[in-house]
């Protein structure tokens, strides 16, 4: 089972005081299960970027502690640097790495944003995939006017009201929190100190002013050289080599050239491979030709698998309350998604199914994404139950403690209902795909498509039961009325799809 792993890349408005950065890193490392992978500090920008990874719960706590520490030690009233900023902890993005979905990162961003606003009284804006309005998807829109401009407008302009926290700025400024795909922070230095040239090149390259689709950029002066500072937000669709060559051509227009380039933080290996392949024109290149890749895969082949493939089933049968029915529902739906993907993969490449190959490829992609979400939900359901048990153990010696315990239990119970609710929704999406697999997939695998539909339907029913049992434990059951309405709609559509699949099985296989 894939271990849930999230990357967080917080940007702090400080680079010139090592003791402050040291305190922030110490706060991050105080949280178990989090690993700091990289730290990049730029004195001219007066900005530090830290890359860390961990489980969803640990990375959320580490991010909070880092924001808290930055707010205590960085004063935006005194801060100066070349990079735009509105906060001590300026921007905190979450990136799904394995066993988690983008929607999981969005929910994490919202939880953290609310906590930062409530406990630290710092205004929080949600951006990218977590944005509450389209105009806040772009970080530049939120950071317009920087700290000074936001301070003058936050309390008077409705469009600048934060998503969480007070509509006023203290010395820690505001924090932008969100979820996004991996990006590459990439800077190109020019053989000139003329920042106006860098700004013109950045304008030509960035998407917002008519340049390359997945590039954000600006021109600044760093270490005596003009720098084109960029974020490549989708390196698959706008690769590094295309950006470099466009900067090179634009620089030549102004009588300058590239001096050198640098990375801020980490980069996916595939981005460098793509660049090397393009520059060397290795048209027949296969990633398996990389020595280290072949070596590591061989070592993995020789290493016996340490995990028992039936461990989850054994855990279900144990006397422990977790994993329970909610986790089992997610597991069943993940199995269904796996079967759907398998039907697609045994269909593509067959001449007799060429007409549906594009649909099969899209079906496979959706099924794989759902399988990742559902696999993560297996552990999320158990974690939600454990949170409820922790709330139950809170002290209740006086009225204040009783109230705090009751509120914590109510919140944990609602969360315990929301996880299986998401599972039911994902399982319904798998059921829709299984209908497509039965209708269009390889006839030799039609029974696998049908099996996927049965597993998905069972998951919808099982997850729904877990929503209902948690709703019944709420002091305010109406808080879950929306979840119950969804379940009713899911059940109706499930019945319709099951009937349709039965007809397809009769038509295509005489079952």
C-alpha positions, 0 to 999 in steps of 0.5 A, a space after each residue: 500500500 502506498 504510503 501517504 506523502 505530502 511535500 510542503 515548500 514554505 517561503 519565509 521573508 528572511 535570509 540574512 539572519 541565520 539564527 531565525 532560519 535555524 529556529 524555523 527549521 528547528 520548529 519543523 524538525 520538532 514534529 515526528 515524521 517530517 524530513 527537511 529535504 532542502 533549504 535555499 536562502 537568497 540574501 538579495 531576495 531576503 527570502 528562504 525556501 524550505 522543502 519538507 516532506 511527511 505524512 499528511 498530519 505531520 506535515 500539517 503540524 510542521 507547517 503550522 509550527 514554522 508559520 508560528 515561529 516565523 511570525 514571532 521572529 520576522 517583522 514585515 515593518 522592518 523587512 526589505 528585499 528584492 522579492 515580493 512578499 506580504 508575510 513573514 511566512 509568505 506562501 505555504 503550498 502543499 504538493 501531493 507526492 504519493 498516496 494522496 490526492 490534490 483534493 486531500 491537499 486542498 482540505 489540508 490547506 483549508 484546515 491549516 488556514 483556519 487554524 493559523 487565522 484562529 490561533 495566530 490571528 494572521 490573515 490567510 488567503 487560499 490560492 491555486 487549487 485551494 482558492 475560494 475565488 478564481 481571482 485568487 488562484 494566481 499568487 500575484 493577484 493576492 500579493 499585489 501591492 505587497 505588504 504595504 499595499 495590503 496593509 492599506 487596503 485589507 480593512 477597507 476593500 471587500 476583495 482583499 478580505 482574507 479567507 481566514 483570520 482578521 482583516 488587519 495586518 500585524 507585523 507578521 503580515 498575511 500568509 498565503 496557503 494552498 495546494 498545487 502541482 509540483 513546480 520548478 523555481 528556476 532563475 537565469 542570470 544575464 551578463 549584465 547588471 541592467 535590471 530593465 533588460 531582465 524585466 523585459 525578458 521576463 515580460 516576454 517569457 511569462 504567460 500573463 503578458 503573452 509568453 509561455 503558458 506555464 511560466 511566471 517570471 520577473 526581473 530583479 538584481 541579484 549579486 550584481 547581475 540582472 536575473 530572470 526569476 521564474 516559476 515553471 508551473 508545469 514542466 511537462 507542458 513547458 519544459 526547461 529547455 524551451 524556457 532557456 532557449 526563449 530567454 537566450 533569444 530575447 537576451 540576444 535582442 538586447 546585446 546580452 546573454 545567459 551567464 548561468 542559471 540556478 535552481 531554488 529548491 528541488 527538481 524532479 529528475 524527469 525534468 532534467 532528463 527531458 532537457 538532456 534528451 532535447 539538447 543531445 537529440 537522443 530521439 530513441 532514448 529510453 529511461 531504462 538506459 540510465 545506469 542508476 535506474 537499471 541498477 536500483 531496479 535490479 536491487 529492488 528485484 533482488 530484495 524480498 518484499 518486507 510487507 505481508 500483502 494480506 496484512 490489511 485483511 489480517 488487521 481487519 480480522 483483529 480485535 482492534 477497532 481500526 481499520 473498520 468498515 470505512 477503511 474496508 469500503 475504501 479498500 474495496 473501491 480501490 480494488 474496483 478502480 484497479 480492475 477498471 484500469 486493468 480492463 482498459 490496459 488489456 483493451 488498448 493496442 488491440 486492433 479490434 478496439 482501436 476506435 475506443 482507444 482514446 476513451 480507454 486511455 482517459 478511463 485508465 487515467 481517471 481510474 488510477 487517480 481514484 485508486 490513489 485517492 481511495 488507497 489514501 482514504 483507507 488510512 484516513 478513515 482509521 485516522 479519523 476514528 483515532 482522532 475521535 478516540 483522542 477527543 473522548 479521552 480529553 479531561 472533563 473536570 470542570 465546565 470549561 473542560 467539558 465544553 472543550 471536550 464536547 466541541 472536540 468530539 463533535 468536530 471529530 465525529 463530523 470528520 469521521 462522517 466526511 471521510 466515508 462520504 468522500 469514499 462513497 463519492 469516489 466509489 460512485 465515480 469508479 462505478 461510472 467507469 466500470 460501466 464504460 469498461 463493460 460497455 467498451 472494453 475488451 470482451 475477454 475482460 468483461 467479467 473483470 469490469 462487472 466485478 469492479 461494478 459489484 465492488 464499487 457498489 458494495 463500497 458505496 453502501 458500506 461507506 454510506 453506512 459509516 456516514 450514517 452511524 457517525 451522523 447519529 452520534 452528532 449532537 447536531 445531526 443537521 450538520 451532516 444533512 448535506 452528506 445524507 442528501 448526497 448519499 441518497 443521490 448516490 444510491 439512486 444513480 448506483 441503482 440506475 448504473 447497476 441496471 444498465 450494466 446488467 443489460 450490457 452483460 446480457 447484450 455483449 456476453 449473454 450473462 
